[in-house]
């Protein structure tokens, strides 16, 4: 089993919270991690594992959720709980009777924050930990701390850059089963089956309707636009979907962790900033599959920028789950076109800008967006870095530096 870097967070949550939800896409390792925690992570002793993928369990939980939950004894792991949404209310009632920590570890393949019945029922009683696909560090047995590093007073030395190329990492992605397939054609087969399963099963279950035939085309259209501003009108025209249907379908793609929004960073003081979010495919390997990109041989051309940005956002989102600095992720863009690919903002309002460049060299022009961000909130601006495919950490003025891409998983 690959050690997951969010494991300490799950253990800490079980020690003081009645309900912990391990949320994330299918095939990211939620069940594996839950089973590994069953023996020694629960204050009340070993936990019983049950899955709602079992037809009999699902029937019992659906027909009488209150009776089913009351019949459970000791700490319990309920796997794929989104398949019986009424269980959330039943768990709430049981927790209200007994609020001991570590009573329930739920796993779900749908984002409960987009499921009102769940988020309303367990508000204040549940801690949510998201398990994304494997990070680059997790694949190499490393606990990455890039987020902590860029907020520190001084950057660490240049990383070694040893290991697989950025191209290879990008098209491989992070789904555990996909990473185990070295042959590109076998990995492509896995991605094909994965998308089919999610769209035909999980999306259908959440929508409670049959016939979501437009979803594969919509997902492909989103992949072709990954890491770009969401233009709902253009996407509606290209997909042939009415605006209301498009909005609903995009919500379903987000709820099943296929797509994420990167909100715009803004301040109350500025009216010159673009407020539209960016839309990204969650995993760069999946995005590469959907857009037909393959890893070329040595000495190939620069990486496609939109896929590289998708890769970087994914790695930062994963690390945000376990780095000690709690940050939210945004993008920055002015009406005049100055932009920063990722803005990391901590709870004190301090910001770090991360620009992504698909090239082995950097010039002063590449820092214009970061300089604009610094002008927007000079008192909050901590640092600006341009991630590039070179090998050296190069200062570019006060608080600005070019940093090798491999720092993402080596720092």
N, C-alpha and C positions, 0 to 999 in steps of 0.2 A: 504494500500500500504506500502510495506517495503521501508524505507528510504535508497536510494542508496548513497554511500559515494562519488561517482564521481559527484553528482549533483552540488556542488559549482563550479567545473571545467567547466561543461557545461554552467552554468549561466555566468561565467566570460568570456567564449569564445563568447557567443552570444552578450555580451556587447561591444566587440571591433573587431569582425571578421565577414565578410559578410556571410560566409558559415561555418556551423559546421556540421560535420558528426559524428553521434553516431553509432559506428560500433560494431558488435558483432554477436554471433551465434543466431540462432532462439531460441525463448523461454527463453531469458535471461532478458526480461523486457524492451526492447528498446521502444516499442510502448507505454507501460504503463508510462514510464518516460517522453517520448515526450509529451503525452497528459497532464500529470501533469504540465509540463512547459509551455504549450500553453497559459495560461491565464496571466502570470505575469513575464515571463523571457525574453521577447522580447522587445527591445527598441522602436519598432514601434507599440506597442500595441498587443492585443491578436492575436495569429496565427491561420491560417486556417489549419486543418489537412486533408490530403488526403493520401490514401494508394494505391500503385500499385498492391496490391493483388486483388483490384477491377478490374474485366475484362474490364469494359468500360474505366476506367481511364488509364489502361495499354495500351489499344488500341490507345487512343488519344495521350498519351505520346510517344508511339513507332512510330506512323505514321507521326506525325509532332511535334517533340520535341521542336523546336524553337517557333512554334506558341502556343504550350501548355504552355510553361513557360511564354511567353509574356502575356498570358491571365490571369495569376495569379496576384492577387493584395494583397498588404500588406504582412506581414511576413507569411511564409508558412512552414509547416512541410510536407515533402515528405517521406512517409514510404516505406521501401523495394525498395529503388531507384536502387539497382543493377539489378532489373528486366528489366530496360530500360537504358542500359549503355549510349546511346546517349544523355540522359538528362544531363550528366555532362558537355558536350560541350555547351548545350543550357543554362545551369545555368551560366557557365563561361561568355558567351556573355552578359547575363543579368546583371551580377555583374560588368562587365567592363563598362556598361552604368551607373550603380548606385552602388557605393561601400559602401553604408551605412551598419553599422554592424547589425547583426541579421536578415538578409533578408531571409535566408534559414536554416532550421534545417533538415538535411537529416538523415535517418536511413537506415542501410544496413546490410544484413546478409552475406555479402561476404567482404573479406579483400580488400579494394580498392588499397592498396599498391601492390597487385598482379594482379590488373586490369589496364593495361597501359592507357587505355582511360580515366580513372578517375584520376589517379595520375598525369598524364601530363596536363589534362585540368584545374585542380584547384590548381596547385602548387602556393603557395603564397597567395591564396585566401581562403583557407579552413583549419580549425583546426580539427584534428581527436581525438575523445575521444572514447576509447574502453570500452564497457560494457561487462565484463565477467560474468559468473554465480555468484550467491551470494557468498560473502565471509562469513567466520564463524562469524565475527563481525557483518556484516549486518544482519544476521539471529537473532542476539541477541541484536540488536539496539546499537552497539558499533562502534566507529570510530577507527579502529586499527591503531597503529603507530609503529609496530615492526621495519620497515625499518629505521625510524628516530631514534628509541631507540638504535639499534646496531651500529649506526654511532656516537652516543653521547659519552661523556667522561666516563660515568659510567652507567652500566646496572641497570634498575629498579629492585625492589625486586622480589622474586619468585612469579609467578602468583598463584591464588588459585586452579586452575584446576577443578573448579566447572562446572558442566554441562555434556553434553553427552560425552561419551568416544571417543577417537581418532578413534577407529574402526568404531563406528557409524557415525561419521562425514565423514570418508573416503568413506564408501560405499554409503552414502546418496548423496554426491556431492553437487552441488550448483544450479542446474537448479530449478527455483522457483516451478514449478509444481511437480517435483520429490520430493522436500523437504517436500511438503505438504502431501505426501502419507506415512503414518506410516507403513503400511503393506508391507513387502519386496516384496511379489509377485505382488502387485499393482504397486510398483515402477519399478519392472522388466518389466512389461507390458508397462509402460510409456517409458522406455529406448528403448524397441523394436520398438515401433511406431515412436519414435523420430529419430532413426537411419534410419529407412525405409524412412521416409519423407525427410530427408536431402539428402540421397543418390539417391532417385528416383526423387526428384524435384529440389533442389537447385544445386546439383552437375551436374545434367543433363542440367539445364538451363545455367550454366556457361560454360559447355563443348560444348553446342550447338549440341549435338549428342545423339542418343538413345543407349541403350544397354550397359551400363556400368556394366555388370554383375559381373565383377571381384572385384568391389569396396567393397562389404561387407566382402569378404574373406581378402582383403588387409587390411581393417581397423582392423579386428580381429588379423591379424598377427602383425600389428603395436602395438596393445594393449598388446599382449603377450611380446613385446619387449620394452614397454614404459619405459622411463628413462634409456635407454641404448644407446651406441654410434650407430649412423646410419651406417649400413653396407649395402650399396646399392647392392653390388654383391650378398650377402647372401639373402637379401630380394627379389631380382629379381629371384633367383633360387627357393626360397620357394613359391613365388606367381605365378611363371610361366610367369611372365610379362617381356618383353624385357626392357632393361635399359631405353630407351627413353620413353616408355609407363609408366614405374614405376615412373620416374621423374615427368611426367605430372600428373599422378594420385595423387602423394603425394602433388603436388602443389594445386590440387583441394581440397584435404582433409584439407590443411592449409587454403585455401581461404574461406572455410565454417566453420572455427573455430572448427574443430573436432580434429585436430592435431597441435602441435606447435614444432618448432625447438628451442633448447637451444644451442646457438653457443658456440664454445670453446673460452675461455679467453686466450689471448696471449700477448706477448710484442715483440717489434722489436729486443730485445736483446737476446731472447732465441730461439734456434732451437730444443730444446728437448721436446717441448710440442706437444701433440696430437691436431690436427686441426679439426678433425671431430666433427660435432654437435651431440647432443643427440636429439632423437625423442621422444616426449611425447604426450599422449592423453591429451586434454585440461582439462577435468574434471575427478577427481578421481572416482566419482560415475559411470560415463560412462565406465571408464577403468575397474572397478570392475565388472560391468555388462558384458562387452565383454570377460573378462577372467574367469567368473564364480565364483568370490569370493563373499562370504556372511559374514556378521558380526556374529562372534560366540558368545557364552554366556560368562558370567563373568569368569575370571580366564583362559581365552584362551591363546594360544601360541602368541608369538610376531607377530606383523603385518608384512605382506610381504614387504620387503624393497623397491621393485620397485614401488609398489602402494603408499607407504608412501612418497617416494621421489616425485612422481607425484602430490600427495596432497600438499606437501610443496611448490613445484615450482608454482603450481596454486595459492596458497594463496599469495605468494610473488609477483607474476605478477599482481594480483588484487591490492594489496596495493601500488605497484609502480605507480598506476594511481592517487592516492590522497595523499600520504605522501609528505611532503614538500621537502624531499631530492629526487631529480630526479636521478634515477638509471637505469642502464641496467643490464640484467641478463645473466650470462654465466655459463659454467662449466669449471673445471680445471682438466687436466690430463697430467701427464708426460709420456714419452716413457717407463719409468721403473715402471709405474703403480701407482704412488702416485696421488691421486685425491681428489677433493673437489666437492661436489654435486652442490652447487650454489655459484657463485661469484657475489656479488653486487658491481658494479662500478659506482661511481657518476661522474658528469661532470668534476670535478677537477682531476679525475684519482685515487681517493682514493678507496680502496677496502675492503670489508668485506667478509670473507668466511663463508659459512653455510654448515655444514656437517649434514646429517640426519642419525640417528641410531635407529633402531627398537628394542630397549631394554631399560630396566629400570635402567641400570647402565652403567657407562662410565669409561674407563681407559685411560692411557696416549697414548696407541697405536692408539686410535681413533683420535688423534690430529696430526698424522704424515702428512697427506695431507695438513692440515692447516699450519703446520710448513714449509712444502715445498713451499707453496704459499707465506708465509712470507719471505722466503729466496729469492724468485724470485724478489720481489719488496719491500724490507724492508721499504723504505721511503714512500711508498703508503699504506702499510698494516695498517689498523685501528683496526681490531678485527677479531677473529675467534671464532665461536660458534659451538658446537655440540648440535643439537636438539635431545633430547631423551625423553623417556616416563616416566622418573622419576619426582620428585616434587620439587627439590631444584636447585638453581643456585649455581654452584660449580666452583670457580676459578681453572684453571690449568696452572698457569704461566702467564707471562706478555702478556696481551691482549687476552688470551684464556679462555674460560669458557664453562662448560656444562650448558645448558639451557633447562627447560621443554618445551615440544612441545606446551603446552597450552599458552606459551608466544606469539605465533603467533597471537592469537586472543584476548588476554587479555592486552597486552601492548599497 
